[in-house]
Amino acid sequence: MARPPPSVPPLSCSTGSSDPYCIVKVDNEPIIRTATVWKTLCPFWGEEYEVHLPPTFHSVAFYVMDEDALSRDDVIGKVCLTRDTLAAHPKGFSGWAHLTEVDPDEEVQGEIHLRLEVVPGTRACRLRCSVLEARDLAPKDRNGTSDPFVRVRYNGRTQETSIVKKSCYPRWNETFEFELEEGAAEVLCVEAWDWDLVSRNDFLGKVSALPLQATPAGLHSGHPIPQRVTQEARDPPGAQGPSAGTPSQKNSGWQGRETRIPASGRPHLSPANNQGLSCSQVVVNVQRLWAAQREEGWFRLQPDQSKSRREEGHLGSLQLEVRLRDETVLPSSCYQPLVQLLCREVKPGTQGPGQLISLIEETTSTECRQEVATTLLKLFLGQGLAKDFLDLLFQLELSRTSEANTLFRSNSLASKSMESFLKVAGMRYLHGVLGPIIDRVFEEKKYVELDPSKVEVKDVGCSGLHRPQTEAEVLEQSVQTLCAHLGALLSALSRSVRACPAVVRATFRQLFRRVRERFPSAQDENVPFIAVTSFLCLRFVSPAILAPKLFHLRERHADARTSRTLLLLAKAVQNVGNMDTPASRAKEAWMEPLQPTVRQGVAQLKDFITKLVDIQEKDELDLQRALSLQAPPVKEGPLFIHRTKGKGPLTSSSFKKLHFSLTTEALSFAKTPSSKKSTLIKLANIRAAEKVEEKSFSSSHVMQVIYTDDAGRLQTAYLQCKSVNELNQWLSALRKVCINNTGLLGSYHPGIFRGDKWSCCHQRDKTDLGCNKTRSWVTLQEWNDPLDHDLEAQLIYRHLLGVEAALREKHRQLSTGPEAGRGPTGPGEAPRDPLAELLQVLGDLQEAHRSSPAGSPPSELSRILELQT
């Protein structure tokens, strides 16, 4: 959500407003684009994302843009949050952040490879600075590249490298020497610039080296060089690249555990304000060179912050919720005792006074209940016990409910878990039922209004030549339109019984039975149906109608007219879900014209629920077996495939639109979604999935899939997406399904091999090692992601560890109470204490985390960034 400043004119002056959207960048890499909110200075997006990041990321930036159909989009402002700022807010950063202006001299990115040496000379020692190469420099020219050169300054002398034309990945391999006086207070400064023939050169970033006496407090001789990007930090485990298998990589903290960098090695950034918008200058200890004689590594380029900033707040503000979570995922065997204990508790016949699920709900706060419910649901879904877990929650909810009209109306663990269950297990089913109706509403864009006080005849147009419609005609047409949409939705729902996932049907069957057993009287005959519709209609279908983008039904938010139609349709669905009770009917009298359709819909819905819950155990197993044989694709959709022809430049005739499908076995394509698929790449052969420079094809949103053919040779497929979101979704899907492949690359070429050289770094050897690091760890969390059992177990462990004190207090009360020692047992077994077992398991996991070696390959550091705008 954004709000304007007090007295600043909008960018779109002709309309008095803007068309804002947000671009989210992680280390200057665009990963998310929100929908555009049209004609407003106070947009609301309400979009949530989870991004999995490598431990080495530095910052996340939010750019607020103004979309322009005829020219390049304007930048309104940005908010930048550093990793240190996010780490200082363990519960997340939440609130309004002032937008700051985007200064080209501060929009730097990339790293430079330097080698610094102290060499003996005839009269005095000399400082030798070797400028080797750079990567991922900011493109400053209109052609999507730069013409970079490096300027090195020390002790009053300035030397420059040659200019590398049209490259963001230049290689210089040039060396400069300077006379070095011991104890000198001169600064070694390495600056990267983009050369321009006509206008002034553009700043690309700098690296500075200071002597010991000039360094900030806390930096002393012998400490690691701050902000240096070492090679071992860039290659994932098992990667093939320049540093694969080196001793430094084997001893790094990348592969296994949460790595804490000492304060002396990475100084805390002192933000200029509470948003942490500043970035400190990189310093290299020159005095250390006297002892070490040589230092080499990749250094992050830093912005020029010598300019004074304008007063904050003049560009408006952005409301954000951002949380960074570091999770150290241990090997699967470490979580088995916890998983087995929880699974044993939800299986039928194990409920008792020490019931763990009940205790977890009791000790979980309202703020984190949704997160805990989702994690538990995914854990049990992976173990095949989601139905039993939800059935247990139904029983717990019913045992404390005395009035039928309050059933499942609170934000209990049962309600939250069922919501998550429908989104995880039923999203594809929802798309099949609701998708066509939503598409029709967006395409028709009809004016629909039932409230007489809100009817605006001028928005409707004319029904005939020169005769405006009356209010009565508008209301009548609105009723007809809504009845048509509602009828189409109910008809689609009625036909979808067989399409509903077996586990969803079985869960609704358990819910229906439990509620009917709890409220068996004739006056409560509708209560079991309302229990089902309270989740299916009120918490699943209606929210999806109100916000189709948040349920991945549409790529953009609806405009004002379509939003009103969706709102009225959602209200009608809620009335049907409430079984047309007098209470729901009395809320808005102007909904009365829909009552005939609503009453007919109630009958249709009850018939549908009766068929939905009529599933036997054998039928459930048969359906699950059939669905397992027809596993849905991980990702599918239309893409353009580029094909290289000869040595000349690629033309528009070298790509073709095809329908691609990614499964857990292969990436396939077909002419149409219903055509026979042909395998393009076997999943086990994929070595990397990365973005391609825009200049390579003069097109944006192109990705490359690097794989090995049958002969073991590396090949590349170039695929073009239609938007930055689709590009990142495909990259995430590809990276997730091949994360365990052997031989993953640690580096790649972001350009293409055209003619006799790579377009990115101009190297002429086609087999040359890549000039940029791969980003296999950067992925987006999607609703259709495969379950990660170990991560879910780690998240549950972390939550239980946070409430360990409350669990111990509860155990003390149970141990001294009248029900002590009366836990459930098996035949011939002594009474067991599940809570005591849980506390023991938590202690064992705590010890496993403490003793996990830094370089242990089985464990993994998962850094999750949760975003909400």
Salt bridges, closest charged atoms under 4 A:
ASP27 OD2 - HIS58 ND1 3.69
GLU29 OE2 - LYS691 NZ 2.99
GLU47 OE1 - LYS549 NZ 3.22
GLU47 OE2 - HIS557 NE2 3.25
GLU67 OE1 - ARG33 NH2 2.93
GLU67 OE2 - ARG556 NH2 3.91
GLU101 OE1 - ARG310 NH1 3.91
ASP103 OD1 - LYS307 NZ 3.66
ASP105 OD2 - LYS307 NZ 2.81
GLU106 OE1 - ARG309 NH2 2.91
GLU107 OE2 - LYS78 NZ 2.65
GLU111 OE1 - ARG135 NH2 2.46
GLU111 OE2 - LYS773 NZ 2.99
GLU117 OE1 - ARG115 NE 3.85
GLU117 OE2 - ARG294 NH1 3.34
GLU133 OE2 - HIS113 ND1 3.34
GLU133 OE1 - ARG171 NE 3.57
ASP136 OD2 - ARG775 NH2 3.36
GLU160 OE2 - ARG151 NE 2.89
GLU177 OE1 - ARG126 NE 2.87
GLU177 OE2 - ARG128 NH2 2.72
GLU179 OE2 - ARG123 NH2 3.67
GLU191 OE2 - ARG153 NH1 2.99
ASP235 OD1 - ARG234 NE 3.78
GLU258 OE2 - ARG260 NH2 2.17
GLU295 OE1 - ARG228 NH1 3.16
GLU295 OE2 - ARG288 NE 3.08
GLU296 OE2 - HIS113 NE2 2.95
GLU296 OE1 - ARG115 NH1 3.73
GLU296 OE1 - ARG294 NH2 3.21
ASP326 OD2 - ARG260 NH1 3.95
ASP326 OD1 - ARG863 NE 2.54
GLU327 OE2 - ARG798 NE 2.41
GLU345 OE2 - ARG832 NH1 3.20
GLU361 OE2 - ARG400 NH2 2.87
GLU362 OE2 - LYS810 NZ 3.47
GLU371 OE1 - ARG323 NH2 3.05
GLU371 OE2 - ARG325 NH1 2.94
GLU371 OE2 - ARG798 NH2 3.12
ASP391 OD1 - ARG514 NE 2.80
GLU397 OE1 - ARG400 NH2 3.34
GLU419 OE2 - ARG539 NH1 2.53
ASP439 OD1 - ARG554 NH1 2.94
GLU444 OE1 - HIS485 NE2 3.69
GLU449 OE1 - ARG564 NE 2.83
GLU473 OE2 - ARG467 NH2 3.29
GLU555 OE2 - LYS722 NZ 2.99
ASP559 OD2 - LYS445 NZ 3.21
ASP580 OD1 - ARG585 NE 3.24
GLU588 OE2 - LYS571 NZ 2.84
ASP607 OD2 - LYS611 NZ 3.35
GLU617 OE1 - LYS387 NZ 3.84
GLU617 OE2 - ARG509 NH2 3.28
GLU620 OE1 - LYS387 NZ 3.47
GLU620 OE1 - ARG509 NH2 3.56
ASP622 OD2 - LYS618 NZ 3.03
ASP622 OD1 - ARG625 NH1 3.06
GLU636 OE1 - HIS659 NE2 3.53
GLU690 OE1 - ARG735 NH2 3.00
ASP709 OD2 - ARG713 NH2 3.44
ASP756 OD2 - ARG764 NH1 2.66
ASP768 OD2 - ARG171 NH2 3.28
ASP768 OD2 - HIS749 NE2 3.75
ASP785 OD2 - LYS736 NZ 2.43
GLU804 OE2 - ARG808 NH2 3.06
GLU809 OE2 - ARG812 NH2 2.50
ASP833 OD2 - HIS811 NE2 2.79
GLU837 OE1 - ARG344 NH2 2.61
GLU837 OE2 - ARG832 NH1 3.91
GLU847 OE1 - ARG850 NH2 3.07
GLU866 OE1 - ARG323 NH2 2.93
GLU866 OE2 - ARG325 NE 3.29
